[in-house]
């Protein structure tokens, strides 16, 4: 099992897919890494040599911001918005959608489980 940037990469997956398990590396960056290091697309993680894993690890450490550093940066950006008191910061603070989505219906992922309103009953005829 290859361990890169503090993450265990699944051994039976292709290298481009396995690299995506690292926070901050998506499809494009994974393809770029494989292209820079001349690793074929069909190569699996368990077929990588120790030297290739070391080269991947060094390239990611040198050129990309991943895992803890990236999480810290994102958290600091959100904290800055909240401290400023700007609209986006207020939306983060209240746990509502930040990018202009509707909240009358939907937005359950951001708002959490729906809470029933006491005293509101169905009218029967």
Secondary structure, DSSP 8 states (H G I E B T S, - for coil): -EEETTEEE-TTSBHHHHGGGSTT--HHHHHHHHHHTT--TT-BGGG--HHHHHHHHHHHHHH---HHHHHHHHHHHHHHHHHHT-HHHHHHHHT--SSS---SS--HHHH-S----TT------
